[in-house]
Amino acid sequence: MPRLEYQVIESHEVTFLEEQVNAEIQEGWVPLGGVNMARNEPGQDSGYYKGGERYEIWYSQAMTRRRRLWSRLNPELMSS
């Protein structure tokens, strides 16, 4: 039975999330549902600062991939 892999990609910037998702699609990953957007409540530490500003919005995308099918279609990628 094919092994289903799952990952979540997160970013504070939509453009970076788009770049990462597009790169993962090229590797055989498929977006699962839509993009999720979460906002930290005031006073919560997001843990990410850029240019002295605290980012309070996180974007994420869940992705899946069936390993056996992908390895059969792209055997050269499985050697790494």
C-alpha positions as CSV (number, residue, x, y, z in Angstrom):
1,M,0.0,0.0,0.0
2,P,1.4,3.5,-0.8
3,R,2.7,5.5,2.1
4,L,0.9,8.8,2.5
5,E,3.2,11.6,3.6
6,Y,1.9,14.8,5.2
7,Q,3.6,18.1,5.8
8,V,2.6,21.7,6.8
9,I,4.4,24.7,5.3
10,E,4.3,27.9,7.3
11,S,5.3,31.5,6.6
12,H,4.7,35.0,7.7
13,E,4.7,36.2,4.1
14,V,2.2,35.0,1.5
15,T,4.8,35.3,-1.3
16,F,7.2,33.0,0.5
17,L,4.5,30.5,1.2
18,E,3.6,30.5,-2.5
19,E,7.2,29.9,-3.5
20,Q,7.5,27.0,-1.1
21,V,4.2,25.4,-2.1
22,N,5.1,25.7,-5.8
23,A,8.5,24.1,-5.1
24,E,6.9,21.2,-3.2
25,I,4.3,20.7,-6.0
26,Q,7.3,20.1,-8.4
27,E,8.5,17.4,-5.9
28,G,5.2,15.6,-6.1
29,W,3.3,17.2,-3.1
30,V,-0.3,18.1,-3.5
31,P,-2.0,20.9,-1.5
32,L,-4.6,19.6,0.9
33,G,-7.4,22.2,1.2
34,G,-6.8,25.9,1.1
35,V,-4.4,28.2,2.8
36,N,-4.9,28.8,6.5
37,M,-4.3,32.2,8.1
38,A,-3.9,32.6,11.9
39,R,-3.4,35.7,13.9
40,N,-1.7,35.9,17.2
41,E,-3.7,37.7,20.0
42,P,-2.1,40.9,21.3
43,G,0.6,40.2,23.8
44,Q,1.5,36.8,22.4
45,D,5.0,36.4,21.1
46,S,5.0,35.2,17.5
47,G,8.7,34.3,17.8
48,Y,9.6,36.1,14.5
49,Y,10.8,39.6,14.1
50,K,11.9,41.4,11.0
51,G,13.2,44.9,10.9
52,G,12.0,45.5,14.5
53,E,8.4,44.6,13.7
54,R,6.7,41.6,15.2
55,Y,4.7,39.5,12.7
56,E,1.3,38.4,14.1
57,I,-0.1,36.7,11.1
58,W,0.9,33.2,10.0
59,Y,0.0,31.5,6.8
60,S,0.1,27.7,6.3
61,Q,-0.6,25.1,3.8
62,A,-1.0,21.3,4.4
63,M,0.3,19.1,1.7
64,T,0.3,15.3,1.0
65,R,2.2,12.9,-1.2
66,R,1.8,9.2,-2.0
67,R,5.4,8.0,-1.8
68,R,5.2,4.8,-3.8
69,L,3.4,6.3,-6.8
70,W,5.8,9.3,-6.8
71,S,8.9,7.0,-6.6
72,R,7.7,4.9,-9.5
73,L,7.2,8.0,-11.7
74,N,10.4,9.7,-10.6
75,P,13.0,7.0,-9.6
76,E,15.9,9.4,-9.9
77,L,14.6,11.4,-7.0
78,M,14.5,8.4,-4.7
79,S,18.2,7.8,-4.9
80,S,19.0,10.9,-2.8
